Amino acid sequence: MNISSNNRSAPLIVQSAATVPPEEASQRRQLVQAAKSVNASGTLGQNQLVFAVDPTTHHVIMRVENRDTGEVILQVPPENVMQMAEDLNLTPAHTMLPDADT
């Protein structure tokens, strides 16, 4: 699973808007704009928000990365959850939400 960013200075959406419904594309653009605003504000210091789309599950991944090194400080959902979902052929939402019976 590779969701790494090639451009450390801006949030990233890997999947093109042409492959998603217009409403979802609009929501992704809003996410990118919000991340740009947070990154420009300096609120995160030397860190930045990065959004990516997992190429396998097509779900949005949010990361906080060090601007200089690219080190991932935080990822939601975490990499191990994404890997389990991929291994089980489930989406992250299925692995994170309890069953209605519980």
N, CA, C and O of each residue as an XYZ file, in Angstrom:
408
protein
N       0.848     -1.172      0.000
C       0.000      0.000      0.000
C       0.890      1.230      0.000
O       1.698      1.413      0.911
N       0.750      2.066     -1.005
C       1.588      3.246     -1.111
C       0.704      4.472     -1.221
O       0.007      4.667     -2.217
N       0.742      5.296     -0.184
C      -0.028      6.537     -0.209
C       0.883      7.720      0.035
O       0.432      8.782      0.465
N       2.165      7.540     -0.239
C       3.128      8.599      0.057
C       2.977      9.759     -0.909
O       2.522      9.599     -2.042
N       3.367     10.918     -0.437
C       3.249     12.154     -1.192
C       4.557     12.452     -1.900
O       5.632     12.269     -1.327
N       4.475     12.912     -3.151
C       5.659     13.362     -3.868
C       5.910     14.839     -3.659
O       7.026     15.313     -3.874
N       4.898     15.570     -3.246
C       4.998     17.007     -3.063
C       4.806     17.319     -1.593
O       3.684     17.262     -1.091
N       5.876     17.645     -0.897
C       5.819     17.869      0.538
C       5.206     19.209      0.914
O       4.921     19.437      2.090
N       4.994     20.102     -0.045
C       4.530     21.440      0.299
C       3.017     21.613      0.230
O       2.506     22.661      0.624
N       2.284     20.607     -0.262
C       0.846     20.777     -0.404
C       0.122     19.481     -0.102
O       0.675     18.401     -0.305
N      -1.101     19.573      0.380
C      -1.908     18.377      0.574
C      -2.080     17.660     -0.759
O      -1.994     18.284     -1.816
N      -2.320     16.372     -0.713
C      -2.351     15.574     -1.923
C      -3.629     14.770     -2.008
O      -4.032     14.129     -1.038
N      -4.259     14.803     -3.152
C      -5.334     13.874     -3.471
C      -4.842     13.089     -4.683
O      -4.661     13.660     -5.758
N      -4.626     11.792     -4.519
C      -4.015     10.977     -5.554
C      -4.995     10.649     -6.667
O      -4.641     10.743     -7.842
N      -6.208     10.269     -6.327
C      -7.199      9.854     -7.307
C      -7.755     11.072     -8.022
O      -8.080     12.071     -7.381
N      -7.866     11.003     -9.332
C      -8.359     12.158    -10.074
C      -9.846     12.371     -9.818
O     -10.586     11.425     -9.544
N     -10.263     13.610     -9.911
C     -11.662     13.963     -9.674
C     -12.578     13.333    -10.726
O     -13.770     13.156    -10.475
N     -12.039     12.994    -11.893
C     -12.856     12.417    -12.956
C     -13.335     11.013    -12.611
O     -14.295     10.535    -13.216
N     -12.698     10.338    -11.659
C     -13.058      8.962    -11.333
C     -13.994      8.872    -10.132
O     -14.354      7.769     -9.721
N     -14.394      9.992     -9.567
C     -15.290      9.996     -8.412
C     -16.528     10.821     -8.742
O     -16.488     11.693     -9.610
N     -17.632     10.541     -8.042
C     -18.842     11.338     -8.281
C     -18.593     12.822     -8.003
O     -17.757     13.159     -7.164
N     -19.301     13.701     -8.690
C     -19.080     15.148     -8.523
C     -19.187     15.627     -7.075
O     -18.405     16.476     -6.648
N     -20.144     15.095     -6.319
C     -20.301     15.527     -4.931
C     -19.076     15.152     -4.097
O     -18.614     15.937     -3.268
N     -18.556     13.944     -4.326
C     -17.355     13.518     -3.599
C     -16.145     14.346     -4.022
O     -15.313     14.698     -3.186
N     -16.043     14.656     -5.302
C     -14.941     15.491     -5.785
C     -14.996     16.865     -5.130
O     -13.961     17.428     -4.771
N     -16.199     17.403     -4.975
C     -16.368     18.698     -4.319
C     -15.929     18.629     -2.861
O     -15.257     19.536     -2.370
N     -16.306     17.561     -2.170
C     -15.903     17.390     -0.781
C     -14.387     17.283     -0.657
O     -13.798     17.821      0.280
N     -13.759     16.593     -1.596
C     -12.297     16.458     -1.569
C     -11.622     17.801     -1.802
O     -10.608     18.109     -1.175
N     -12.187     18.605     -2.708
C     -11.624     19.942     -2.934
C     -11.724     20.781     -1.667
O     -10.803     21.527     -1.335
N     -12.854     20.656     -0.954
C     -13.016     21.386      0.302
C     -12.002     20.920      1.344
O     -11.481     21.733      2.107
N     -11.718     19.620      1.382
C     -10.700     19.087      2.291
C      -9.337     19.683      1.972
O      -8.609     20.110      2.868
N      -8.999     19.708      0.694
C      -7.707     20.254      0.281
C      -7.605     21.726      0.673
O      -6.575     22.163      1.186
N      -8.672     22.491      0.432
C      -8.655     23.916      0.786
C      -8.504     24.103      2.290
O      -7.758     24.974      2.736
N      -9.208     23.292      3.074
C      -9.091     23.380      4.541
C      -7.674     23.050      4.988
O      -7.127     23.724      5.861
N      -7.081     22.029      4.402
C      -5.703     21.661      4.756
C      -4.730     22.775      4.382
O      -3.808     23.076      5.141
N      -4.930     23.386      3.218
C      -4.070     24.497      2.810
C      -4.166     25.642      3.804
O      -3.159     26.263      4.144
N      -5.382     25.921      4.271
C      -5.569     26.997      5.255
C      -4.860     26.687      6.560
O      -4.191     27.550      7.129
N      -5.005     25.453      7.037
C      -4.326     25.052      8.280
C      -2.817     25.119      8.090
O      -2.107     25.640      8.950
N      -2.323     24.601      6.979
C      -0.880     24.604      6.732
C      -0.335     26.032      6.627
O       0.747     26.322      7.137
N      -1.074     26.913      5.973
C      -0.632     28.304      5.816
C      -0.655     29.056      7.144
O       0.112     29.999      7.337
N      -1.527     28.643      8.056
C      -1.641     29.347      9.337
C      -0.445     29.103     10.252
O      -0.196     29.883     11.171
N       0.287     28.036     10.007
C       1.430     27.721     10.867
C       1.040     27.078     12.182
O       1.889     26.882     13.052
N      -0.224     26.749     12.339
C      -0.735     26.150     13.569
C       0.004     24.871     13.937
O       0.191     24.576     15.118
N       0.417     24.125     12.949
C       1.086     22.846     13.194
C       2.602     22.969     13.247
O       3.306     21.959     13.248
N       3.110     24.191     13.291
C       4.562     24.383     13.358
C       5.248     23.833     12.131
O       4.909     24.197     11.005
N       6.229     22.942     12.347
C       6.963     22.383     11.216
C       6.222     21.219     10.559
O       6.734     20.601      9.625
N       5.022     20.922     11.044
C       4.225     19.843     10.485
C       3.179     20.385      9.529
O       2.891     21.581      9.519
N       2.607     19.485      8.717
C       1.562     19.868      7.779
C       0.531     18.762      7.660
O       0.829     17.592      7.897
N      -0.686     19.143      7.289
C      -1.739     18.178      6.993
C      -1.577     17.725      5.550
O      -1.330     18.536      4.658
N      -1.715     16.434      5.330
C      -1.655     15.871      3.982
C      -2.833     14.912      3.840
O      -3.038     14.047      4.692
N      -3.595     15.060      2.783
C      -4.680     14.139      2.483
C      -4.275     13.339      1.255
O      -3.722     13.885      0.300
N      -4.552     12.053      1.288
C      -4.256     11.174      0.161
C      -5.400     10.187      0.026
O      -6.195     10.009      0.948
N      -5.472      9.552     -1.130
C      -6.469      8.520     -1.363
C      -5.730      7.200     -1.525
O      -4.854      7.063     -2.379
N      -6.098      6.225     -0.686
C      -5.488      4.901     -0.784
C      -5.878      4.295     -2.126
O      -7.065      4.214     -2.441
N      -4.895      3.867     -2.926
C      -5.214      3.362     -4.262
C      -5.980      2.044     -4.251
O      -6.633      1.709     -5.240
N      -5.916      1.292     -3.160
C      -6.612      0.014     -3.088
C      -8.055      0.176     -2.641
O      -8.969     -0.347     -3.279
N      -8.263      0.903     -1.540
C      -9.607      1.045     -0.972
C     -10.329      2.295     -1.464
O     -11.551      2.395     -1.353
N      -9.574      3.245     -2.006
C     -10.109      4.523     -2.475
C     -10.678      5.376     -1.343
O     -11.529      6.234     -1.573
N     -10.208      5.139     -0.132
C     -10.629      5.944      1.011
C      -9.600      7.030      1.280
O      -8.405      6.852      1.047
N     -10.089      8.152      1.774
C      -9.217      9.280      2.089
C      -8.431      8.967      3.358
O      -8.979      8.479      4.346
N      -7.150      9.256      3.306
C      -6.241      9.097      4.437
C      -5.786     10.493      4.841
O      -5.434     11.305      3.985
N      -5.792     10.773      6.132
C      -5.297     12.051      6.640
C      -4.010     11.778      7.405
O      -3.952     10.894      8.260
N      -2.979     12.552      7.081
C      -1.702     12.417      7.786
C      -1.231     13.781      8.261
O      -1.513     14.808      7.645
N      -0.512     13.763      9.365
C       0.260     14.918      9.800
C       1.707     14.522      9.556
O       2.188     13.531     10.106
N       2.405     15.303      8.722
C       3.787     15.001      8.349
C       4.704     16.150      8.726
O       4.287     17.307      8.763
N       5.963     15.819      9.006
C       6.998     16.819      9.178
C       7.293     17.398      7.801
O       7.589     16.652      6.868
N       7.216     18.733      7.661
C       7.430     19.381      6.360
C       8.822     19.107      5.785
O       8.981     18.950      4.574
N       9.822     19.053      6.662
C      11.202     18.932      6.191
C      11.593     17.499      5.863
O      12.266     17.256      4.861
N      11.182     16.553      6.691
C      11.637     15.178      6.529
C      10.610     14.268      5.870
O      10.959     13.203      5.361
N       9.335     14.685      5.876
C       8.287     13.828      5.347
C       7.865     12.726      6.311
O       7.024     11.892      5.977
N       8.456     12.722      7.518
C       8.104     11.712      8.519
C       6.623     11.836      8.874
O       6.120     12.934      9.114
N       5.939     10.704      8.902
C       4.523     10.686      9.267
C       4.426     10.696     10.786
O       4.879      9.768     11.456
N       3.828     11.761     11.322
C       3.652     11.914     12.765
C       2.372     11.194     13.196
O       2.349     10.538     14.238
N       1.317     11.315     12.402
C       0.013     10.721     12.700
C      -0.674     10.401     11.389
O      -0.597     11.173     10.434
N      -1.349      9.257     11.342
C      -2.139      8.900     10.168
C      -3.484      8.374     10.647
O      -3.558      7.578     11.583
N      -4.556      8.836      9.984
C      -5.903      8.369     10.296
C      -6.561      7.926      9.001
O      -6.640      8.736      8.077
N      -7.034      6.703      8.875
C      -6.832      5.619      9.819
C      -5.372      5.170      9.807
O      -4.663      5.372      8.822
N      -4.927      4.557     10.911
C      -3.530      4.129     11.001
C      -3.172      3.106      9.917
O      -4.035      2.394      9.403
N      -1.896      3.053      9.587
C      -1.407      2.150      8.544
C      -1.785      0.696      8.837
O      -2.165     -0.039      7.926
N      -1.684      0.279     10.105
C      -2.002     -1.120     10.411
C      -3.483     -1.421     10.178
O      -3.820     -2.532      9.770
N      -4.363     -0.470     10.425
C      -5.793     -0.667     10.150
C      -6.019     -0.756      8.643
O      -6.793     -1.594      8.179
N      -5.347      0.103      7.881
C      -5.470      0.051      6.424
C      -4.972     -1.293      5.890
O      -5.582     -1.866      4.987
N      -3.876     -1.794      6.441
C      -3.331     -3.072      6.003
C      -4.276     -4.217      6.351
O      -4.484     -5.119      5.541
N      -4.853     -4.183      7.562
C      -5.815     -5.214      7.937
C      -7.024     -5.185      7.010
O      -7.507     -6.233      6.583
N      -7.509     -3.997      6.701
C      -8.655     -3.858      5.802
C      -8.327     -4.422      4.431
O      -9.139     -5.110      3.814
N      -7.130     -4.120      3.969
C      -6.715     -4.643      2.666
C      -6.614     -6.162      2.721
O      -7.074     -6.855      1.814
N      -6.006     -6.678      3.795
C      -5.856     -8.129      3.946
C      -7.201     -8.836      4.037
O      -7.361     -9.942      3.521
N      -8.160     -8.203      4.688
C      -9.487     -8.798      4.869
C     -10.452     -8.424      3.754
O     -11.601     -8.866      3.729
N      -9.963     -7.600      2.833
C     -10.785     -7.116      1.728
C     -12.007     -6.363      2.241
O     -13.111     -6.516      1.717
N     -11.792     -5.539      3.284
C     -12.833     -4.703      3.863
C     -12.435     -3.248      3.713
O     -11.276     -2.940      3.436
N     -13.391     -2.359      3.894
C     -13.080     -0.939      3.903
C     -12.724     -0.523      5.318
O     -13.123     -1.198      6.267
N     -11.974      0.583      5.496
C     -11.638      1.048      6.837
C     -12.872      1.289      7.709
O     -12.809      1.087      8.922
N     -13.975      1.710      7.125
C     -15.171      1.962      7.928
C     -15.660      0.675      8.586
O     -16.119      0.701      9.728
N     -15.568     -0.439      7.884
C     -15.996     -1.707      8.459
C     -15.095     -2.137      9.600
O     -15.563     -2.766     10.549
N     -13.831     -1.816      9.530
C     -12.903     -2.270     10.566
C     -12.944     -1.369     11.780
O     -12.488     -1.765     12.853
N     -13.481     -0.158     11.641
C     -13.443      0.795     12.734
C     -14.786      0.927     13.449
O     -14.828      1.406     14.582
N     -15.872      0.516     12.820
C     -17.187      0.689     13.422
C     -17.639     -0.621     14.059
O     -17.474     -1.684     13.461
N     -18.210     -0.560     15.271
C     -18.703     -1.784     15.887
C     -19.949     -2.282     15.159
O     -20.653     -1.502     14.517
N     -20.215     -3.574     15.261
C     -21.429     -4.137     14.683
C     -22.628     -3.583     15.419
O     -22.518     -3.172     16.574
N     -23.756     -3.569     14.766
C     -24.982     -3.064     15.391
C     -25.389     -3.925     16.587
O     -26.082     -3.449     17.486
N     -24.959     -5.195     16.600
C     -25.296     -6.102     17.678
C     -24.524     -5.848     18.967
O     -24.930     -6.317     20.030
N     -23.408     -5.107     18.889
C     -22.571     -4.907     20.082
C     -22.951     -3.660     20.822
O     -22.348     -3.342     21.847
